[in-house]
């Protein structure tokens, strides 16, 4: 039974690949595939490239964001939406689903606990927080027994949109998106 299900899935991916080639050409399909685009997104990616002039590298980045912030939470077929809808859903999904293990949620702030390195890496802040690296994350969690949280303030500008909170031995540290420590936090 598992073999039949896997065959159906593989056939659908193969059909998606062939349909994309027939509709948009082998060149763009090969380029997107070489950039690491998952096959189930080929049709939409080719359409976004051809009709909306979105560069292939941008599409692949956005598809990865789609997989992280949308596909895990909602069942939406991107083959049935426009590029503008696709982009807006990603933007909304980043806001809604970027904070892991939510503890407190309101329109002004979201507080969540970082329980894994994957949680830390999925925070969409463009930063070099050391806890996004495997070695440092494991050192802080396992050896030093830190606990980490993230505060998302959607109405604040960078570098205070996302803040990492590190708690260890009764001490609380705050790290902004520029990876600078600070002691004062804005309360709402």
CORKA-V486121 format. One record per backbone hydrogen bond with DSSP energy under -0.5 kcal/mol. CO is the residue of the C=O (numbers start at 1). NH is the residue of the N-H. If there is no record, write none. Layout:
CO & NH
CO & NH
This chain:
1 & 5
2 & 6
3 & 7
4 & 8
5 & 9
6 & 10
7 & 11
8 & 12
9 & 13
10 & 14
11 & 15
12 & 16
13 & 17
14 & 18
15 & 19
16 & 20
17 & 21
18 & 22
19 & 23
20 & 24
20 & 25
21 & 25
25 & 29
26 & 30
27 & 31
28 & 32
29 & 33
30 & 34
31 & 35
32 & 37
33 & 36
38 & 41
39 & 42
41 & 45
42 & 46
43 & 47
44 & 48
45 & 49
46 & 50
47 & 51
47 & 52
48 & 52
48 & 54
49 & 53
55 & 59
56 & 60
57 & 61
58 & 62
59 & 63
60 & 64
61 & 65
62 & 66
63 & 67
64 & 68
65 & 69
66 & 70
66 & 71
67 & 72
70 & 73
70 & 74
74 & 76
76 & 78
77 & 80
78 & 81
82 & 86
83 & 87
84 & 88
85 & 89
86 & 90
87 & 91
88 & 92
89 & 93
90 & 94
91 & 95
92 & 96
93 & 97
94 & 98
98 & 100
101 & 113
104 & 111
109 & 106
110 & 152
111 & 103
111 & 104
112 & 150
113 & 115
114 & 148
116 & 120
117 & 121
118 & 122
120 & 123
125 & 127
129 & 132
130 & 133
133 & 137
134 & 138
135 & 139
136 & 140
137 & 141
138 & 142
138 & 143
139 & 143
139 & 144
140 & 146
147 & 167
148 & 114
149 & 165
150 & 112
150 & 152
151 & 153
151 & 163
152 & 110
152 & 154
153 & 156
157 & 160
159 & 177
161 & 153
163 & 151
164 & 166
164 & 175
165 & 149
166 & 173
167 & 147
168 & 171
171 & 168
173 & 166
174 & 182
175 & 164
176 & 179
180 & 176
182 & 174
183 & 185
